[in-house]
Amino acid sequence: MDLEKFRSANIASLIVSDVKADYKNAEFESIYHLFVPRYRPYIRALIGAPERLNHKLFNYRGLPEKNQITRYFDKSILKNWGKRPAERRFRTKAPINSDFVPLSHVAYNSENDEGPIKKEELNNMNIDDFELLKAAQSDSFEDFNFPPDKKAQILNSRLRQNPQDIEGWLMFIKLQDELIADMEFAARDNTVKTRASAEKKLEILKTALQKNAASVELRLEKVKVMEQLYGPTDPQVEKEWKQLENRHLNSIKMWKGNIQMHKNDRALFKLDYMLALVARCIDRIQNMVNGNIRSHQKEQGSEEFLVELIVLYCKLLLETGNLPKVVAILQAITEFYIFIPELDLKNFNPKNLFEKFWNSGVPRVGDEDAKGWKNSKMIRIPSKEYEEEKLKEFDEDYKGYLGAQLKELEENEKALLEKCQENGLSHPQVWSLVEKCRDEFTWRSLRFHQEKLLNEYCWSEFGYIKDIEPVLVTFPEAKYSEKLICSLLKLLGCVIPGEVDLSQEAILSAFGILPNFARNYNGLYEFFDRFLQMESATQEFRGKFAVARLQTFQQQVKLENLEPSDRKKRVLNFVKVLIASFPDNEIIINLISCYGAEALEPFDSASALKTYRKLLSVVKRDIWQIPEEMIRIAYLRIAVAMCRCLPYYHKRRTQDELTKRSFLNILGALGYFKEMKGEELNNDDIKARWIDRIKNLKEATPNPNLAWLGDEFALTLELASLFVYESAPFSMKLTEFEGFLKSIADSGLTNSAIMEFRIMVNSEHVHHFKNADFRAYRDIVNEAIEKFPTNVSFLKAYIDSNKYQAARIFLRKECQDEATKLVRHCGLFYLEKRAHEILAMESSPNNIDHIRHALEFIAPENCCSFLPDSTLWRVLLDFEKQHGTSKQIDNAFLLAFKQCPWSKNLLLDVAEKKLNVDAFLTDISNYATSSGFRILCYTDEVDLLLMPNA
């Protein structure tokens, strides 16, 4: 019987079924959809059904069929119905007497605060439905332990309500892998599942891009899925990449995603291709910044991104062993930006002139006898009258230097091979050691492009202008070129004051858990010293790079494994040399003396304190009234360093000993330090003076060019708050200290230097006074971690002050910020290693696998950063070499190299294990050569080197 031929007089009694979502009903998928019975497709209406029957059917409580259809309000029915809105009924899964949740005060969703959900709707919703509604309206469902199909249901509801939710689309696409795994072909070949998942993702992406056509994230995801489905070299994929680059030419996200997808794919990685990709990106962003491209507007932060790209270009070269090219780029950038001569740009092109200077063989910045481009004779195009004799003199001196380097290398290599033969090392181990030895002596690029030099010194390279030209960009402001030079120096191992380093190596070193990966490059630190000496001679970098020379030398001394007395002697001698290079600059001399005393403090605190007192005794007026800002901050830094070196009042050894309390009394009252004994000072007057100084500094604007030296407000607040702590009674010390900080520095507590000092004082108080509240100290550390999640010292204090299990849960918690995640994951490694060492000291049973599992968890999680970094993988490989089996070493290397195909260090590290497999050496050597790595010792050469007469 064809029911469509009949029309019921009782329109309100019709039973209908949905096949499309009703977007006005927010709970359609979660509540409404699940418990409607399936009807046959040809039933469109039930003619003449009584109201009681309809009521029974709509409140059907039986189990739903597995294959359900959705409900649909037929357009013809709605037309006859007068387009009245459908009646919504919230069906219950629980019995009638179940408890309902009063939800009248719950917001409709997280983004719409217009008012609460209607009370009549909420009173008909049971507890299970409410939990599902909460999940659908929240930003994330990770906290809800739902199966994949329920997660998909929640995301469907979320995306219907807000189709512009890019994060929701990406989560839904990622969820398809779990959904496909649960389907009927889950037991089949992985290829089938991968293809089915990719096809499903492309369908979802098509819908998502229709609603978000301008989304870079979705288009990057589309290319990623297409590469997974068709392969990276498929014409469709290449066409999609070209369209993406042309459409989002100015997008920083697009370029970062493009570079990251090609950088970490072993099947695709080739150094030449990656450098060309980065160079193309540099060219586009540079033209955008300079206004040469008018079709797209530059994004905010394009200048900083341009600096990051140049650093990435150099980092790729560095990771693949091309250190001479990185050194050449550093020299070229410094000559081009800092030592560029004053030219009439209408008549001369700076890049063309620079190429003539670069190829001339004149010493460059960092070389001996270098004077800088602007002070050389190669400012303009060379003429016949150019001093050829001077150039010839440079030539002869340079050949003599290269000959000495080559002779030293041959002697070191000969001694190394004799040692290898005595110990019976395998071919891969010999290859690794010889490669490192040659690399450590040939880290410079040749200055002269002569066939004789290139043939005689075959391991050295000439710094061609074609390798340098892609990074010689034009910056709109000088601060970006300064930042670039500091970043490259930091990349090569220099210590630059005021520069924050969040690389894996720097973070692990700050935790004190970094294995000794240091390489002793012959003459590199002398090069750094000459480089920084030339930089410090310029007016804008004088103080900063003078301090950088001292701190870089201090780091070099640490790597030499000397005795403490010898280290102290070497640092003292270098400080004297450094002071002698600034004979007429009193403030630079005081700065160097202050930093030198800080370097000597761990070896001889008495000598350091004597130096501080001598430096402060020169000042005879109020420090805060000195007009020159750099001099003022320098003396404040010396005062803070001296104060930290003094003992607390409750730790004084004699009655007349100078303590923090007496020092701060004198400094607060006079504004400078002088020896005073037996004089009474009014604490209230001194405290009022400290408060006045702080209030004046809160209103002042700090100079960003002196941020490396210190924050004047933070330095003054440290002295003032420590005065309050020292002058308070024992029972009220911490209370008055915290109260003073919060009352004076309400906004200052967001300063990391103040927070670090605050934790230091609280730690001292808790460990000295037995009745102190340790929970208050832990709360302060928790507050510091929340405000400064990337600060290693705060995280270290958090781990030390919390129980193992609580700290472990916190450190493994999901984190969106890449830098914060890296710091916490390194903290997890520190936690596991610390727990293992404590148990070992107590002779308690412990399992080394906890450290292995931590490294296996954190290494792959942090290998996809923008700058390539394989340090965590190298730590895991080093751990397996010490504690693991040969199979575990191989597995760790295969996992590491799959994600870090650009790391030459991984090849050298894995070759050091005791292997006698020549095929392994051949494989890694062939890969390194084909991928663009700089290889100095080839496979066939190892046999020749191990021969007795080699």
Number of C-alpha atoms within 10 A of each C-alpha: 4 8 13 11 6 10 13 14 10 12 15 10 19 18 17 16 19 14 12 11 16 16 11 10 12 20 19 18 20 19 21 18 17 18 20 24 21 15 14 7 8 9 13 18 20 16 17 13 14 12 13 10 11 16 12 10 13 15 15 15 16 10 11 13 12 9 7 14 19 19 20 13 16 14 10 9 16 14 10 10 13 8 11 9 9 10 5 10 13 17 20 20 17 12 8 7 6 11 11 15 15 14 18 16 12 16 16 18 19 11 11 9 10 9 12 15 15 14 13 10 13 19 14 16 21 19 16 14 20 18 11 20 22 17 22 25 20 13 16 16 16 10 7 12 9 14 10 17 14 13 23 18 15 25 24 19 24 22 18 16 17 12 18 15 16 18 14 18 23 17 14 21 22 14 18 20 18 13 16 19 18 13 10 8 13 13 11 10 9 12 10 14 18 16 15 17 23 24 16 16 22 18 12 17 22 15 13 21 19 10 13 17 12 12 15 21 15 21 22 20 18 22 22 18 22 21 17 16 19 14 13 18 10 12 11 14 21 15 11 16 16 10 13 19 15 10 14 16 20 23 19 20 13 20 25 16 17 20 20 16 16 17 24 20 17 15 10 16 18 19 19 10 15 17 19 13 17 22 18 14 23 24 16 16 26 22 17 21 21 13 13 12 16 9 10 14 13 21 14 10 10 17 20 12 18 24 23 18 23 22 20 19 22 24 21 23 22 23 21 20 24 23 23 22 22 27 21 25 25 23 20 25 23 23 21 20 17 19 20 17 19 9 13 9 8 6 7 12 11 17 13 12 15 22 17 16 22 23 15 15 17 24 21 22 26 24 16 13 12 16 17 24 24 17 12 16 15 21 18 17 14 14 8 6 6 12 12 10 9 11 15 12 10 16 17 11 12 19 13 12 11 18 14 11 16 18 11 14 18 14 10 15 18 15 10 15 20 14 13 18 14 8 9 11 18 19 22 28 22 24 25 20 20 23 18 19 22 21 26 18 21 23 23 23 20 21 21 20 15 10 9 10 17 15 10 12 16 11 18 21 20 18 23 18 16 9 13 18 15 18 22 15 19 14 16 12 9 11 10 16 20 17 15 20 19 18 21 22 18 16 17 17 15 22 22 22 19 13 13 11 14 16 18 20 19 15 22 22 13 15 18 10 17 17 14 10 13 9 11 16 15 17 13 17 18 14 16 22 20 18 22 25 20 20 23 20 15 13 8 13 15 17 23 21 25 27 25 22 26 23 21 22 21 20 14 16 16 13 12 11 10 12 10 14 10 12 17 19 13 15 20 17 10 16 20 14 11 20 19 11 13 17 10 10 11 11 16 22 21 20 23 23 23 24 19 22 25 21 19 22 16 11 14 15 16 12 13 24 21 12 20 23 17 11 19 19 13 11 14 12 12 15 21 18 10 13 9 9 14 19 17 17 22 20 23 22 21 23 26 17 19 23 22 14 18 20 15 18 16 12 10 14 11 8 8 10 12 19 23 23 21 21 21 26 23 18 21 24 19 16 19 22 23 16 9 11 9 6 6 8 13 9 16 9 12 21 18 14 17 23 18 11 16 20 15 10 17 16 9 10 8 15 11 8 12 16 13 13 17 18 20 25 23 22 20 23 25 20 21 26 26 24 24 24 22 22 21 16 11 12 11 11 16 21 11 18 22 15 13 19 21 13 9 16 20 10 11 17 18 13 16 16 15 22 22 17 17 22 19 12 17 22 17 11 20 17 11 12 11 9 10 15 13 15 12 12 20 19 13 17 26 19 15 25 19 12 15 17 18 20 20 22 16 23 25 18 18 22 22 14 18 15 10 14 9 10 18 19 10 12 21 16 10 9 12 7 10 14 17 16 21 23 23 25 23 26 25 24 25 21 22 21 17 17 15 20 14 13 13 13 8 9 9 10 8 13 11 12 13 15 21 18 13 20 23 17 15 21 23 16 15 21 21 18 15 15 19 21 21 26 23 24 25 23 20 23 25 20 17 20 20 11 14 16 11 14 10 14 20 17 13 22 21 12 14 23 19 13 19 25 26 30 24 21 18 20 20 18 18 22 21 18 20 14 16 13 11 12 11 14 20 15 11 18 20 15 12 21 12 11 19 18 22 20 18 18 21 16 18 9 11 16 13 11 18 15 10 9 6 9
